[in-house]
Amino acid sequence: MRITVKALMELAIIVHKHCGIVLKKNKAYLIENRLQPLIEEYSLSSFEELIAKAKDSSQLTSHIVDRMTTNETSFFRDKKPYELLKEKLLPDWQANFGKKRGRLNIWSSACSTGQEVYSIAITLMEYFKGDSFNHNIKIKASDISDSAIVKASSGRYSNYEVSRGLDAVQLNKYFTREDSCWKIKDELRSMAYFEKMNLLQPKLEYGRFDIIFCRNVAIYFSKPDRRRLFESLSSCLNNNGVLIIGATESLFDINEQLKRVDYNGTAYYSLKQPSG
């Protein structure tokens, strides 16, 4: 089933309104592939009928957003951020704040189905050598997709999913076999708490964090929305907090509160300190 230009534009408005993602005309094939099963599931006959029904159904609108925000992810996707975490950010936090503040707060702001969250948790376990509970670590994990949050919270993954990014040692050390899937062990699962969240909707209090991951999310937003997003995230950082974005992303001409710091072939962002 092909989507008309008019229907594409109407769906683009719906998706942008509810999650900030910008759907361009050249994404017609993507929309067709992701929403065709939804049309069949609701026994509808066209994209126009899907749009009309969505206007009167918040549940269907949520399902549309869900299908359009499901993105590619894997364990330890792009290893650089995790190397940065283990070699630089955790030692810095431990030296400066570990004893005084005691609690390490991390936010995976667009956690998808959870692979980033548990990659962070594994990195923490390996850095603290299993002694992570003494450091009172919490990982906040959020996503706009209901289905992604449900899967991430369950911590269950197929053979295919665990084969992408995990080696045999990590798999057997941090997961247990359950029927046809692998389940993250409770000691790692207990580090994280999950919440559905639209990063572009104002919220009274997101929390304050030492490290925020927001990778490969803003690339789908308009420039004004990217500015809003990173202004919001920068306000959630502790004074010496760190923001990690995607390897191909940049905050040039997007945010004035954060400065880029290069480290060993990768980069992160920290709050600019007042001069004088």
N, C-alpha and C positions, 0 to 999 in steps of 0.2 A: 504494500500500500504506500503510495507516494503522498507526501505532505505538500500542500499548496503554500505559496509565499505568504498569503494572508494568515493561514493557520500557524505557520512557523512564527510569524511576528507576534501573534496573540499568545502563543506558548512561551515565546521569549519574554514577553511582559510578565506573565505569571511566574516564571522561574526567577527572573530578576527581582521581582517584588518580594519573593519569599526566601531567597537565599543569596542574591547578589550576583549570581553567575550570569555572564553575558553570552547569549547564544547568537552566533552570527549566521548569516545565510548559508555560508559554506559548510555548516554543521547539519544540514538537512538529513543526510544519511545517518548521522549519529542519533538524531531525534527519532527517525523512523525505526532504527534498530532497537532502541531502548524503550520506546513507547508502544510499539506494535503489540508486544505481549500483553500490555496493560489494556489496550483496546479489546483484545480477545478475552481477557479475564473478566472485563465488565460487560461483555457481550454487546459492544458498540460497533458501529459500521464505518466510522471515519474519525479523522483527527478533529474535525469540526464538532462532532458529537461529543468527543472526549472533552473538548474545551467548554462546551455548553454545560456539560454535567459537572465539570470541575468548579464552575462558578457558583454552584449550589451545594458543593460537597467539599468540606475542609479535609476529609479523609482522602478523597481522590486527589486533591491538590497536593497533599502530603506524599502520596504515592508517586505522583509525577516528579516532584522535587527529589524524592528518594532515588528514582531511576536515573535522573539526570546528574546526580552528585556522586554516583558510585564510580570511584576512580581507581586506577592501577596502584597497587601497594604490595609490599613484600617485607619480610624480616630483613633488618639491616640494609634497607634500600639506600644506596649511596653510603658507603661505610664511613666517609669522612666525618660526618657529624658525631658519630659514636666514638670515633678515635679522638675527636676534639673534646668530647665529654670526659673520656677516660684519662687523657693525657694532660689536659689543661684546665677545664672548667671545674671538675671535681676536686683536684688538688688545690686550686685557688680557693674554692668555697671552704674546703676543710681547714686550710691554713688561716683564713680570715674570719670565718663565721661558725665553723663546725662546733667549736667548744662553747662559744658565746650564745648563739641562737639555738643550736641543737637540732632544729628541724629544717630539712631541705625540701623546698616546694618546687615542683616541676609541673609544667602544663603542656600537654600535647593537645594543641587547640583545634586541630582538624584530624582526629585520630583514625578516621575511616574504620576499618574492621579490626583495629587493635594491634597490628603488627608493629607499628612504631612504638606504641606504649610498652609492649613486652620486650622489644629490642632495648629500650631505655632501661627497663627493669633488670634485664640480664646484664647490661653494662654496669649497672649499679651493684648488682650482686658480685660480679667479677672484680670490680674495683675495691669494694669493701670486704671482699673475700667471705661473703656470707654473713657478715656482721652488720648488715644494713639496718636491722631493727633497732640497734642501739643509737642510730642516727635519726630516728623518727622521720622517715622519708614518706612523702605523699606525692603521687602523680595524679593530677587532675587530667581527665581525658574527655574531650568533648567533640561532638560532630552534629551536623544538622540532620543527618540521615537516621531515621528510627531503626531501620534494619541493620545499619552499620553498628550502631550503639549496642543493639541486642547481641549481635555476633561478637563484638569486641568484649563485652561484659562476660559472655559465656566462656571465653578463652579457649574455644575448641576450633581445631583446624584440621583440614584434610591432609592426606599424604602429600598431595601436590603443593599445598600451601606451605607446609613446613619444609619442603624440599627447596624452596626458594629463599635462600639467605641463611639457613641454619645448617651447621655441620652436625655430624652424628653425635659428637660429644655434647654439644649444646642441647640437642634434641633429647637425649637420654638423661641429661642432668636436670633440665628445667621443665620437662613435659612428662606426662604419664599417658600410656596407651589406654584408650577407652573405645572398645568396639572398633569401628572403622576410622576413628579420628584420634587426634592427640590433644590433650588438655593441659593448659599451663598449670604448674604446681601452685598450691594455695599460698605458699610463702611469697611468690611473685604477684599472684592475683591480688593479694591483700594490700599491696602497695598502691593500687590504683582505684579511683572511683570515677564513675562514668556519668555523663550528663548530656542530654540533648541541648544544643545551643546554636543559635544563629549569631555569628560573630559580628554581623552588621547591625543587629538590633541593640539599642542602648540598654544597658543593664546597670542597676544601681551599684552592684559590687561583684566583680569577677573574682577578686582575691588579689594577693600580692605574691609574686613568684621570683625565685632565684634564676630559673631557666625556663624560657618559653620556646617551644618548637612550633613554628608555623610555616611548614614547607610545602611548596607547590600548590598553594591555595589561591593566593592573590593574583596569580597569572590568569585566573578566570574572571577577575573583577575589572570594572572600569577604573580609570585613574582616580576619580573622586572617591570611589569606594575603597580603593587601596589606601588612599590617604586617611580615610576614616578608620579603617582597620588598624593600621600601624600606629595611629595616634592613640587608639584605644589600648592596643597591646603595650605600647611604651608606658602608659599610665599604670599598667599592672606590674611593672618590674620593680623589685626592690632596688635600692640605690646602686648596688653593684651587680644588678641582675643582667642577664644575657638573653638576647633573642637570636634564634637560629632560623634562617629562612632557606629556601631551596638554592641549590648550587647555581642555577641560571638566573636567579632573581637578584634584584638590586633595589635599594631604597633611595637611589639618586633621584632628586626632584620629587620625592614622595614624603619624606619625613625629616624634620629638622631637629627632633629631640635626640635622635640616635646617631652614633658614629660607628663606622665600620672598623673592625679590628681584624687584621690578617694574621693567620697562624698556620704554619706548616702546610700550605697549599689549600687551605680553606679559610672561611671567614665567619665572623659573628658580629653582632651589634650590641653596643652597650650605651647607656645613657650618657649624654654629654654632661660633664661636670661644670658647675658655674665657675667662670673665670674670676680670679682674684681670691 
